[in-house]
Structures are given as structure tokens and as C-alpha cells.
Amino acid sequence: MFCDICKKNGLVQYRVVSAKQKDWIFTCKDCWQEFTKNEGYRYGGTRKANRRSKK
């Protein structure tokens, strides 16, 4: 899973949107911490790789 801002691969991403960013995007933890400062910031959930173990 890749961050929509920095394009780095990661296991955990945050679904976010702001007044500047009209469409929902996924960010890594580093980009998410900066993104929270944007006007109109909203959090939409967390996406995790291998969230459930396969049976």
C-alpha cells in the first residue's frame, strides 16, 4: 500500500480529506501528521495490510 502524498510503501495508512483535497486519499503516518494541520481536515479510518490472518 502506497501513500498518495510521498508514494512510500507502508503497512498502515490513514484515510483523510481536507478543504484543499476534495477527494479522500491515503497517507502514511509521517504525511498524516502534517496533513492534520490542513483546514477542514477530516479522518476517515485506518487501512492496515494483513489486517486479518488467513485461515
mmCIF file of the N, C-alpha and C atoms, coordinates in Angstrom:
data_MODEL
# 
_entry.id   MODEL 
# 
loop_
_atom_site.group_PDB 
_atom_site.id 
_atom_site.type_symbol 
_atom_site.label_atom_id 
_atom_site.label_alt_id 
_atom_site.label_comp_id 
_atom_site.label_asym_id 
_atom_site.label_entity_id 
_atom_site.label_seq_id 
_atom_site.pdbx_PDB_ins_code 
_atom_site.Cartn_x 
_atom_site.Cartn_y 
_atom_site.Cartn_z 
_atom_site.occupancy 
_atom_site.B_iso_or_equiv 
_atom_site.pdbx_formal_charge 
_atom_site.auth_seq_id 
_atom_site.auth_comp_id 
_atom_site.auth_asym_id 
_atom_site.auth_atom_id 
_atom_site.pdbx_PDB_model_num 
ATOM 1   N N  . MET A 1 1  ? 0.850   -1.164  0.000  1.00 0.00 ? 1  MET A N  1 
ATOM 2   C CA . MET A 1 1  ? 0.000   0.000   0.000  1.00 0.00 ? 1  MET A CA 1 
ATOM 3   C C  . MET A 1 1  ? 0.898   1.229   0.000  1.00 0.00 ? 1  MET A C  1 
ATOM 4   N N  . PHE A 1 2  ? 0.605   2.142   -0.894 1.00 0.00 ? 2  PHE A N  1 
ATOM 5   C CA . PHE A 1 2  ? 1.451   3.310   -1.057 1.00 0.00 ? 2  PHE A CA 1 
ATOM 6   C C  . PHE A 1 2  ? 0.736   4.582   -0.613 1.00 0.00 ? 2  PHE A C  1 
ATOM 7   N N  . CYS A 1 3  ? 1.501   5.484   0.005  1.00 0.00 ? 3  CYS A N  1 
ATOM 8   C CA . CYS A 1 3  ? 0.997   6.791   0.426  1.00 0.00 ? 3  CYS A CA 1 
ATOM 9   C C  . CYS A 1 3  ? 0.708   7.628   -0.818 1.00 0.00 ? 3  CYS A C  1 
ATOM 10  N N  . ASP A 1 4  ? -0.442  8.291   -0.857 1.00 0.00 ? 4  ASP A N  1 
ATOM 11  C CA . ASP A 1 4  ? -0.806  9.123   -2.002 1.00 0.00 ? 4  ASP A CA 1 
ATOM 12  C C  . ASP A 1 4  ? -0.010  10.427  -2.061 1.00 0.00 ? 4  ASP A C  1 
ATOM 13  N N  . ILE A 1 5  ? 0.689   10.780  -0.981 1.00 0.00 ? 5  ILE A N  1 
ATOM 14  C CA . ILE A 1 5  ? 1.465   12.018  -0.966 1.00 0.00 ? 5  ILE A CA 1 
ATOM 15  C C  . ILE A 1 5  ? 2.937   11.751  -1.291 1.00 0.00 ? 5  ILE A C  1 
ATOM 16  N N  . CYS A 1 6  ? 3.591   10.909  -0.496 1.00 0.00 ? 6  CYS A N  1 
ATOM 17  C CA . CYS A 1 6  ? 5.032   10.675  -0.679 1.00 0.00 ? 6  CYS A CA 1 
ATOM 18  C C  . CYS A 1 6  ? 5.342   9.420   -1.492 1.00 0.00 ? 6  CYS A C  1 
ATOM 19  N N  . LYS A 1 7  ? 4.339   8.593   -1.725 1.00 0.00 ? 7  LYS A N  1 
ATOM 20  C CA . LYS A 1 7  ? 4.461   7.360   -2.523 1.00 0.00 ? 7  LYS A CA 1 
ATOM 21  C C  . LYS A 1 7  ? 5.267   6.255   -1.842 1.00 0.00 ? 7  LYS A C  1 
ATOM 22  N N  . LYS A 1 8  ? 5.546   6.392   -0.532 1.00 0.00 ? 8  LYS A N  1 
ATOM 23  C CA . LYS A 1 8  ? 6.257   5.344   0.197  1.00 0.00 ? 8  LYS A CA 1 
ATOM 24  C C  . LYS A 1 8  ? 5.309   4.194   0.515  1.00 0.00 ? 8  LYS A C  1 
ATOM 25  N N  . ASN A 1 9  ? 5.878   2.993   0.563  1.00 0.00 ? 9  ASN A N  1 
ATOM 26  C CA . ASN A 1 9  ? 5.116   1.803   0.891  1.00 0.00 ? 9  ASN A CA 1 
ATOM 27  C C  . ASN A 1 9  ? 5.053   1.654   2.411  1.00 0.00 ? 9  ASN A C  1 
ATOM 28  N N  . GLY A 1 10 ? 3.901   1.234   2.938  1.00 0.00 ? 10 GLY A N  1 
ATOM 29  C CA . GLY A 1 10 ? 3.776   1.042   4.377  1.00 0.00 ? 10 GLY A CA 1 
ATOM 30  C C  . GLY A 1 10 ? 2.647   0.098   4.725  1.00 0.00 ? 10 GLY A C  1 
ATOM 31  N N  . LEU A 1 11 ? 2.656   -0.403  5.959  1.00 0.00 ? 11 LEU A N  1 
ATOM 32  C CA . LEU A 1 11 ? 1.637   -1.354  6.397  1.00 0.00 ? 11 LEU A CA 1 
ATOM 33  C C  . LEU A 1 11 ? 0.380   -0.678  6.927  1.00 0.00 ? 11 LEU A C  1 
ATOM 34  N N  . VAL A 1 12 ? 0.500   0.579   7.382  1.00 0.00 ? 12 VAL A N  1 
ATOM 35  C CA . VAL A 1 12 ? -0.638  1.300   7.948  1.00 0.00 ? 12 VAL A CA 1 
ATOM 36  C C  . VAL A 1 12 ? -0.787  2.627   7.221  1.00 0.00 ? 12 VAL A C  1 
ATOM 37  N N  . GLN A 1 13 ? -2.021  2.948   6.833  1.00 0.00 ? 13 GLN A N  1 
ATOM 38  C CA . GLN A 1 13 ? -2.304  4.224   6.172  1.00 0.00 ? 13 GLN A CA 1 
ATOM 39  C C  . GLN A 1 13 ? -3.576  4.822   6.732  1.00 0.00 ? 13 GLN A C  1 
ATOM 40  N N  . TYR A 1 14 ? -3.688  6.139   6.629  1.00 0.00 ? 14 TYR A N  1 
ATOM 41  C CA . TYR A 1 14 ? -4.815  6.877   7.184  1.00 0.00 ? 14 TYR A CA 1 
ATOM 42  C C  . TYR A 1 14 ? -5.614  7.519   6.047  1.00 0.00 ? 14 TYR A C  1 
ATOM 43  N N  . ARG A 1 15 ? -6.917  7.311   6.062  1.00 0.00 ? 15 ARG A N  1 
ATOM 44  C CA . ARG A 1 15 ? -7.807  7.871   5.045  1.00 0.00 ? 15 ARG A CA 1 
ATOM 45  C C  . ARG A 1 15 ? -8.195  9.274   5.491  1.00 0.00 ? 15 ARG A C  1 
ATOM 46  N N  . VAL A 1 16 ? -7.883  10.287  4.668  1.00 0.00 ? 16 VAL A N  1 
ATOM 47  C CA . VAL A 1 16 ? -8.083  11.676  5.063  1.00 0.00 ? 16 VAL A CA 1 
ATOM 48  C C  . VAL A 1 16 ? -8.609  12.515  3.901  1.00 0.00 ? 16 VAL A C  1 
ATOM 49  N N  . VAL A 1 17 ? -9.170  13.671  4.275  1.00 0.00 ? 17 VAL A N  1 
ATOM 50  C CA . VAL A 1 17 ? -9.632  14.657  3.298  1.00 0.00 ? 17 VAL A CA 1 
ATOM 51  C C  . VAL A 1 17 ? -9.535  16.023  3.973  1.00 0.00 ? 17 VAL A C  1 
ATOM 52  N N  . SER A 1 18 ? -9.432  17.090  3.180  1.00 0.00 ? 18 SER A N  1 
ATOM 53  C CA . SER A 1 18 ? -9.385  18.446  3.738  1.00 0.00 ? 18 SER A CA 1 
ATOM 54  C C  . SER A 1 18 ? -10.098 19.402  2.788  1.00 0.00 ? 18 SER A C  1 
ATOM 55  N N  . ALA A 1 19 ? -10.146 20.660  3.164  1.00 0.00 ? 19 ALA A N  1 
ATOM 56  C CA . ALA A 1 19 ? -10.785 21.661  2.314  1.00 0.00 ? 19 ALA A CA 1 
ATOM 57  C C  . ALA A 1 19 ? -10.038 21.797  0.982  1.00 0.00 ? 19 ALA A C  1 
ATOM 58  N N  . LYS A 1 20 ? -8.719  21.630  0.999  1.00 0.00 ? 20 LYS A N  1 
ATOM 59  C CA . LYS A 1 20 ? -7.904  21.720  -0.219 1.00 0.00 ? 20 LYS A CA 1 
ATOM 60  C C  . LYS A 1 20 ? -7.981  20.441  -1.047 1.00 0.00 ? 20 LYS A C  1 
ATOM 61  N N  . GLN A 1 21 ? -8.073  19.308  -0.378 1.00 0.00 ? 21 GLN A N  1 
ATOM 62  C CA . GLN A 1 21 ? -8.090  17.985  -1.012 1.00 0.00 ? 21 GLN A CA 1 
ATOM 63  C C  . GLN A 1 21 ? -9.526  17.477  -0.987 1.00 0.00 ? 21 GLN A C  1 
ATOM 64  N N  . LYS A 1 22 ? -10.241 17.591  -2.083 1.00 0.00 ? 22 LYS A N  1 
ATOM 65  C CA . LYS A 1 22 ? -11.670 17.252  -2.115 1.00 0.00 ? 22 LYS A CA 1 
ATOM 66  C C  . LYS A 1 22 ? -11.938 15.749  -2.075 1.00 0.00 ? 22 LYS A C  1 
ATOM 67  N N  . ASP A 1 23 ? -11.046 14.957  -2.659 1.00 0.00 ? 23 ASP A N  1 
ATOM 68  C CA . ASP A 1 23 ? -11.227 13.505  -2.689 1.00 0.00 ? 23 ASP A CA 1 
ATOM 69  C C  . ASP A 1 23 ? -10.458 12.858  -1.543 1.00 0.00 ? 23 ASP A C  1 
ATOM 70  N N  . TRP A 1 24 ? -10.975 11.753  -1.032 1.00 0.00 ? 24 TRP A N  1 
ATOM 71  C CA . TRP A 1 24 ? -10.305 11.011  0.027  1.00 0.00 ? 24 TRP A CA 1 
ATOM 72  C C  . TRP A 1 24 ? -9.000  10.437  -0.507 1.00 0.00 ? 24 TRP A C  1 
ATOM 73  N N  . ILE A 1 25 ? -7.953  10.503  0.314  1.00 0.00 ? 25 ILE A N  1 
ATOM 74  C CA . ILE A 1 25 ? -6.659  9.916   -0.037 1.00 0.00 ? 25 ILE A CA 1 
ATOM 75  C C  . ILE A 1 25 ? -6.154  9.091   1.150  1.00 0.00 ? 25 ILE A C  1 
ATOM 76  N N  . PHE A 1 26 ? -5.138  8.275   0.906  1.00 0.00 ? 26 PHE A N  1 
ATOM 77  C CA . PHE A 1 26 ? -4.492  7.504   1.965  1.00 0.00 ? 26 PHE A CA 1 
ATOM 78  C C  . PHE A 1 26 ? -3.088  8.047   2.167  1.00 0.00 ? 26 PHE A C  1 
ATOM 79  N N  . THR A 1 27 ? -2.709  8.252   3.438  1.00 0.00 ? 27 THR A N  1 
ATOM 80  C CA . THR A 1 27 ? -1.391  8.780   3.762  1.00 0.00 ? 27 THR A CA 1 
ATOM 81  C C  . THR A 1 27 ? -0.665  7.861   4.741  1.00 0.00 ? 27 THR A C  1 
ATOM 82  N N  . CYS A 1 28 ? 0.656   7.930   4.715  1.00 0.00 ? 28 CYS A N  1 
ATOM 83  C CA . CYS A 1 28 ? 1.457   7.230   5.720  1.00 0.00 ? 28 CYS A CA 1 
ATOM 84  C C  . CYS A 1 28 ? 1.409   8.048   7.011  1.00 0.00 ? 28 CYS A C  1 
ATOM 85  N N  . LYS A 1 29 ? 1.989   7.520   8.079  1.00 0.00 ? 29 LYS A N  1 
ATOM 86  C CA . LYS A 1 29 ? 1.949   8.202   9.371  1.00 0.00 ? 29 LYS A CA 1 
ATOM 87  C C  . LYS A 1 29 ? 2.651   9.558   9.316  1.00 0.00 ? 29 LYS A C  1 
ATOM 88  N N  . ASP A 1 30 ? 3.800   9.628   8.655  1.00 0.00 ? 30 ASP A N  1 
ATOM 89  C CA . ASP A 1 30 ? 4.538   10.888  8.574  1.00 0.00 ? 30 ASP A CA 1 
ATOM 90  C C  . ASP A 1 30 ? 3.739   11.962  7.840  1.00 0.00 ? 30 ASP A C  1 
ATOM 91  N N  . CYS A 1 31 ? 3.185   11.620  6.687  1.00 0.00 ? 31 CYS A N  1 
ATOM 92  C CA . CYS A 1 31 ? 2.392   12.589  5.916  1.00 0.00 ? 31 CYS A CA 1 
ATOM 93  C C  . CYS A 1 31 ? 1.089   12.921  6.637  1.00 0.00 ? 31 CYS A C  1 
ATOM 94  N N  . TRP A 1 32 ? 0.504   11.950  7.321  1.00 0.00 ? 32 TRP A N  1 
ATOM 95  C CA . TRP A 1 32 ? -0.735  12.170  8.054  1.00 0.00 ? 32 TRP A CA 1 
ATOM 96  C C  . TRP A 1 32 ? -0.562  13.228  9.132  1.00 0.00 ? 32 TRP A C  1 
ATOM 97  N N  . GLN A 1 33 ? 0.556   13.184  9.864  1.00 0.00 ? 33 GLN A N  1 
ATOM 98  C CA . GLN A 1 33 ? 0.794   14.157  10.929 1.00 0.00 ? 33 GLN A CA 1 
ATOM 99  C C  . GLN A 1 33 ? 0.842   15.581  10.375 1.00 0.00 ? 33 GLN A C  1 
ATOM 100 N N  . GLU A 1 34 ? 1.385   15.768  9.187  1.00 0.00 ? 34 GLU A N  1 
ATOM 101 C CA . GLU A 1 34 ? 1.401   17.095  8.551  1.00 0.00 ? 34 GLU A CA 1 
ATOM 102 C C  . GLU A 1 34 ? 0.019   17.443  7.989  1.00 0.00 ? 34 GLU A C  1 
ATOM 103 N N  . PHE A 1 35 ? -0.650  16.452  7.438  1.00 0.00 ? 35 PHE A N  1 
ATOM 104 C CA . PHE A 1 35 ? -1.954  16.665  6.806  1.00 0.00 ? 35 PHE A CA 1 
ATOM 105 C C  . PHE A 1 35 ? -3.001  17.131  7.820  1.00 0.00 ? 35 PHE A C  1 
ATOM 106 N N  . THR A 1 36 ? -2.869  16.713  9.072  1.00 0.00 ? 36 THR A N  1 
ATOM 107 C CA . THR A 1 36 ? -3.851  17.090  10.098 1.00 0.00 ? 36 THR A CA 1 
ATOM 108 C C  . THR A 1 36 ? -3.898  18.603  10.330 1.00 0.00 ? 36 THR A C  1 
ATOM 109 N N  . LYS A 1 37 ? -2.878  19.306  9.907  1.00 0.00 ? 37 LYS A N  1 
ATOM 110 C CA . LYS A 1 37 ? -2.809  20.759  10.082 1.00 0.00 ? 37 LYS A CA 1 
ATOM 111 C C  . LYS A 1 37 ? -3.605  21.522  9.025  1.00 0.00 ? 37 LYS A C  1 
ATOM 112 N N  . ASN A 1 38 ? -4.066  20.838  7.981  1.00 0.00 ? 38 ASN A N  1 
ATOM 113 C CA . ASN A 1 38 ? -4.816  21.482  6.898  1.00 0.00 ? 38 ASN A CA 1 
ATOM 114 C C  . ASN A 1 38 ? -6.210  21.900  7.356  1.00 0.00 ? 38 ASN A C  1 
ATOM 115 N N  . GLU A 1 39 ? -6.680  23.005  6.821  1.00 0.00 ? 39 GLU A N  1 
ATOM 116 C CA . GLU A 1 39 ? -8.025  23.484  7.128  1.00 0.00 ? 39 GLU A CA 1 
ATOM 117 C C  . GLU A 1 39 ? -9.056  22.485  6.612  1.00 0.00 ? 39 GLU A C  1 
ATOM 118 N N  . GLY A 1 40 ? -10.047 22.196  7.430  1.00 0.00 ? 40 GLY A N  1 
ATOM 119 C CA . GLY A 1 40 ? -11.104 21.270  7.035  1.00 0.00 ? 40 GLY A CA 1 
ATOM 120 C C  . GLY A 1 40 ? -10.699 19.809  7.095  1.00 0.00 ? 40 GLY A C  1 
ATOM 121 N N  . TYR A 1 41 ? -9.624  19.508  7.806  1.00 0.00 ? 41 TYR A N  1 
ATOM 122 C CA . TYR A 1 41 ? -9.130  18.129  7.915  1.00 0.00 ? 41 TYR A CA 1 
ATOM 123 C C  . TYR A 1 41 ? -10.197 17.218  8.503  1.00 0.00 ? 41 TYR A C  1 
ATOM 124 N N  . ARG A 1 42 ? -10.358 16.041  7.871  1.00 0.00 ? 42 ARG A N  1 
ATOM 125 C CA . ARG A 1 42 ? -11.246 15.001  8.400  1.00 0.00 ? 42 ARG A CA 1 
ATOM 126 C C  . ARG A 1 42 ? -10.555 13.648  8.253  1.00 0.00 ? 42 ARG A C  1 
ATOM 127 N N  . TYR A 1 43 ? -10.746 12.829  9.266  1.00 0.00 ? 43 TYR A N  1 
ATOM 128 C CA . TYR A 1 43 ? -10.182 11.482  9.315  1.00 0.00 ? 43 TYR A CA 1 
ATOM 129 C C  . TYR A 1 43 ? -11.266 10.494  8.923  1.00 0.00 ? 43 TYR A C  1 
ATOM 130 N N  . GLY A 1 44 ? -10.921 9.527   8.077  1.00 0.00 ? 44 GLY A N  1 
ATOM 131 C CA . GLY A 1 44 ? -11.919 8.584   7.606  1.00 0.00 ? 44 GLY A CA 1 
ATOM 132 C C  . GLY A 1 44 ? -11.626 7.135   7.915  1.00 0.00 ? 44 GLY A C  1 
ATOM 133 N N  . GLY A 1 45 ? -10.622 6.866   8.738  1.00 0.00 ? 45 GLY A N  1 
ATOM 134 C CA . GLY A 1 45 ? -10.332 5.485   9.094  1.00 0.00 ? 45 GLY A CA 1 
ATOM 135 C C  . GLY A 1 45 ? -8.902  5.100   8.799  1.00 0.00 ? 45 GLY A C  1 
ATOM 136 N N  . THR A 1 46 ? -8.551  3.910   9.230  1.00 0.00 ? 46 THR A N  1 
ATOM 137 C CA . THR A 1 46 ? -7.189  3.398   9.070  1.00 0.00 ? 46 THR A CA 1 
ATOM 138 C C  . THR A 1 46 ? -7.232  2.130   8.234  1.00 0.00 ? 46 THR A C  1 
ATOM 139 N N  . ARG A 1 47 ? -6.298  2.034   7.293  1.00 0.00 ? 47 ARG A N  1 
ATOM 140 C CA . ARG A 1 47 ? -6.178  0.844   6.448  1.00 0.00 ? 47 ARG A CA 1 
ATOM 141 C C  . ARG A 1 47 ? -4.892  0.131   6.852  1.00 0.00 ? 47 ARG A C  1 
ATOM 142 N N  . LYS A 1 48 ? -5.017  -1.170  7.136  1.00 0.00 ? 48 LYS A N  1 
ATOM 143 C CA . LYS A 1 48 ? -3.863  -1.950  7.593  1.00 0.00 ? 48 LYS A CA 1 
ATOM 144 C C  . LYS A 1 48 ? -3.667  -3.145  6.674  1.00 0.00 ? 48 LYS A C  1 
ATOM 145 N N  . ALA A 1 49 ? -2.435  -3.347  6.278  1.00 0.00 ? 49 ALA A N  1 
ATOM 146 C CA . ALA A 1 49 ? -2.095  -4.522  5.467  1.00 0.00 ? 49 ALA A CA 1 
ATOM 147 C C  . ALA A 1 49 ? -2.172  -5.762  6.356  1.00 0.00 ? 49 ALA A C  1 
ATOM 148 N N  . ASN A 1 50 ? -2.640  -6.844  5.792  1.00 0.00 ? 50 ASN A N  1 
ATOM 149 C CA . ASN A 1 50 ? -2.751  -8.118  6.529  1.00 0.00 ? 50 ASN A CA 1 
ATOM 150 C C  . ASN A 1 50 ? -3.502  -7.950  7.839  1.00 0.00 ? 50 ASN A C  1 
ATOM 151 N N  . ARG A 1 51 ? -4.605  -7.232  7.777  1.00 0.00 ? 51 ARG A N  1 
ATOM 152 C CA . ARG A 1 51 ? -5.401  -6.928  8.964  1.00 0.00 ? 51 ARG A CA 1 
ATOM 153 C C  . ARG A 1 51 ? -5.905  -8.195  9.644  1.00 0.00 ? 51 ARG A C  1 
ATOM 154 N N  . ARG A 1 52 ? -6.330  -9.140  8.839  1.00 0.00 ? 52 ARG A N  1 
ATOM 155 C CA . ARG A 1 52 ? -6.854  -10.396 9.385  1.00 0.00 ? 52 ARG A CA 1 
ATOM 156 C C  . ARG A 1 52 ? -5.957  -11.533 8.941  1.00 0.00 ? 52 ARG A C  1 
ATOM 157 N N  . SER A 1 53 ? -5.684  -12.428 9.842  1.00 0.00 ? 53 SER A N  1 
ATOM 158 C CA . SER A 1 53 ? -4.867  -13.573 9.461  1.00 0.00 ? 53 SER A CA 1 
ATOM 159 C C  . SER A 1 53 ? -5.690  -14.547 8.617  1.00 0.00 ? 53 SER A C  1 
ATOM 160 N N  . LYS A 1 54 ? -5.046  -15.115 7.627  1.00 0.00 ? 54 LYS A N  1 
ATOM 161 C CA . LYS A 1 54 ? -5.725  -16.064 6.750  1.00 0.00 ? 54 LYS A CA 1 
ATOM 162 C C  . LYS A 1 54 ? -5.849  -17.405 7.439  1.00 0.00 ? 54 LYS A C  1 
ATOM 163 N N  . LYS A 1 55 ? -6.978  -18.056 7.239  1.00 0.00 ? 55 LYS A N  1 
ATOM 164 C CA . LYS A 1 55 ? -7.231  -19.368 7.856  1.00 0.00 ? 55 LYS A CA 1 
ATOM 165 C C  . LYS A 1 55 ? -6.878  -20.473 6.909  1.00 0.00 ? 55 LYS A C  1 
# 
